[in-house]
Amino acid sequence: MTETPRPEIPADLVWNRAAPENEQGPGPWIEIAYGKDEAVHLRETSDPENIVTTTREKWDAFVLGVQAGEFDHFVEGHYVDGIGKG
């Protein structure tokens, strides 16, 4: 099996943390950086070297899907009213 080469990640990206407002803890949180040529880079604060890259079009579709509740079935049974059940 041939591994797909990783895209070059620009060193000057500005990472935006997706954390609750005024959150002081270390996370882990998801961080997002918008690159050139419509690239969107994602990483987790606990593993910042592991970066996933997608397109702005796919990222926007994902965010709209989350807002529309299209992924709620992935958390059913795990959360009730925002409180984790484990």
C-alpha angles and dihedrals in degrees: 000000000000117000117226111239115249117246116251109264113217113237094218099062118139108225120211116201117224097214133133113277113275092009109158101182126101095248124184089248134171115248125202129200127183113219136185124292094030093298119155118196124200131190140160119241091231091057107027095165092062102081126175118203126201137156127274089241093055092043092051091049090051093049091048089049091053091049090050092051095246092140100042091107089068091067102034110128092019100073133034118186090343094305117119119237094193 
